[in-house]
């Protein structure tokens, strides 16, 4: 949600369109008559990161339309447990014993890339 470039008026056009859709329950048709289109029974979910590194601040009035949850990145031990459980659940018995080593190898490899 915080990727759109800020224009000269300080707004983000895709965010303004989404805000209209969420607040008013619809949007205008792009035809020359500009008819209003109501949209019903639609659920919305969004994700965003902290501002910085090419990501812009998002309008707080837009963010207030959502329930906001903050999720921190899991620890190394939690990641190992998650990936090891997935890998050992999908591997046959003779490969299952090597899943720990495979997960450790990939975690070390990923850590060296950061």
Secondary structure, 3 states (H helix, E strand, C coil): CCCCCCCCCCCCHHHHHHHHHHHHCEEECCCCCCCEEECCCCCCCCCCCCCECCECCCCHHHHCCCCCCCCCCCCHHHHHHHHHHHHHHHCCHHHHCCHHHHHHHHHHHHHHHC
